[in-house]
C-alpha cells in the first residue's frame, strides 16, 4: 500500500485516503490548437517502468490536489509537492537521481 504525505496540509495516510488523478504536468491545449495536439493531450500518456509523476487528491482530508513522484516497480514514494508547481522541484529530482541513477521521465533526468 502506498503511504502519501499531502504537501498542503501535512497529513500522512494510506492511499485509500487519497484519489489518484493520472499523470502530472500535462500540457493542456485550448481553443485554436491543432487536432494532433488535442489528440496527444487526450490519449497519449507516459507508462514508464520506473519513476513516474502523478496527480493525487487528498479526498478524505483537505481535498486539495498535489503531485507525487513514485516508482511504478517498487511503489516507493520519492516525495510530494503542490499541484501549482509547473515542474518537479530540483531537490526531488536530485533525491530520485541518488536512488535511481540514470532515471528519466519525459524531458527530466
C-alpha positions as CSV (number, residue, x, y, z in Angstrom):
1,X,0.0,0.0,0.0
2,X,1.2,3.5,-0.8
3,X,1.8,5.9,2.1
4,X,1.5,9.5,0.9
5,X,2.0,12.8,2.6
6,X,-0.1,15.7,1.5
7,X,2.1,18.8,1.0
8,X,-0.9,21.1,1.5
9,X,-2.0,20.0,5.0
10,X,1.0,17.8,6.1
11,X,-1.1,14.8,6.8
12,X,0.3,11.3,6.1
13,X,-2.0,8.5,5.2
14,X,-2.6,5.3,3.2
15,X,-3.6,5.6,-0.5
16,X,-7.2,4.9,0.4
17,X,-7.4,8.4,1.9
18,X,-6.3,9.8,-1.4
19,X,-7.6,9.6,-5.0
20,X,-5.2,9.2,-8.0
21,X,-5.7,11.7,-10.8
22,X,-3.5,10.4,-13.6
23,X,-0.2,11.7,-15.0
24,X,1.2,15.1,-13.8
25,X,2.5,18.0,-15.7
26,X,0.4,17.5,-18.9
27,X,0.3,20.5,-21.3
28,X,-3.3,21.4,-21.9
29,X,-4.3,22.9,-25.2
30,X,-7.1,25.4,-25.6
31,X,-9.2,26.7,-28.5
32,X,-7.3,27.1,-31.7
33,X,-5.0,24.2,-31.1
34,X,-4.4,21.6,-33.7
35,X,-6.2,18.3,-33.8
36,X,-2.9,16.5,-33.3
37,X,-2.1,18.5,-30.1
38,X,-5.6,17.9,-28.7
39,X,-5.4,14.1,-29.5
40,X,-2.0,13.9,-27.8
41,X,-3.4,15.7,-24.7
42,X,-6.4,13.3,-24.5
43,X,-4.8,10.0,-25.3
44,X,-1.0,9.9,-25.1
45,X,0.3,9.2,-21.6
46,X,3.6,8.0,-20.2
47,X,3.5,4.5,-18.8
48,X,7.0,4.0,-17.5
49,X,8.6,1.1,-15.7
50,X,10.3,3.2,-13.0
51,X,9.9,6.8,-12.0
52,X,6.6,8.4,-12.7
53,X,5.0,11.8,-11.7
54,X,1.3,11.6,-10.8
55,X,-1.6,13.9,-9.6
56,X,-3.3,12.9,-6.4
57,X,-6.1,14.5,-4.4
58,X,-6.4,14.3,-0.6
59,X,-10.0,13.1,-0.8
60,X,-10.6,12.4,2.9
61,X,-8.6,15.3,4.2
62,X,-8.1,18.8,2.9
63,X,-9.4,18.0,-0.6
64,X,-6.5,19.6,-2.4
65,X,-4.6,18.3,-5.4
66,X,-0.9,17.7,-5.3
67,X,1.8,15.9,-7.3
68,X,3.7,12.8,-6.2
69,X,6.8,11.1,-7.6
70,X,6.9,7.3,-7.3
71,X,8.5,4.2,-8.7
72,X,6.0,2.0,-10.6
73,X,8.0,-1.1,-10.0
74,X,8.6,-0.8,-6.2
75,X,5.8,1.6,-5.3
76,X,8.4,3.8,-3.5
77,X,7.2,7.3,-3.0
78,X,10.1,9.7,-3.6
79,X,8.2,12.8,-2.5
80,X,5.2,15.1,-3.0
81,X,4.8,18.7,-3.9
82,X,1.9,21.2,-4.5
83,X,0.0,20.9,-7.8
84,X,0.6,24.6,-8.7
85,X,4.2,23.7,-9.3
86,X,5.0,23.7,-13.0
87,X,7.8,21.2,-12.8
88,X,9.2,18.9,-10.1
89,X,11.4,20.6,-7.6
90,X,15.1,20.2,-8.1
91,X,15.6,18.7,-4.7
92,X,13.1,16.0,-5.5
93,X,14.9,15.2,-8.8
94,X,18.2,15.1,-7.0
95,X,16.8,12.6,-4.5
96,X,15.5,10.4,-7.3
97,X,18.9,10.6,-9.1
98,X,20.6,9.4,-5.9
99,X,18.2,6.4,-5.6
100,X,17.8,5.6,-9.3
101,X,20.8,6.7,-11.3
102,X,20.1,7.1,-15.0
103,X,16.3,7.6,-14.5
104,X,14.3,9.7,-17.0
105,X,10.7,10.9,-17.4
106,X,9.8,13.0,-20.4
107,X,12.4,15.7,-20.5
108,X,13.6,15.2,-16.9
109,X,16.5,13.1,-15.7
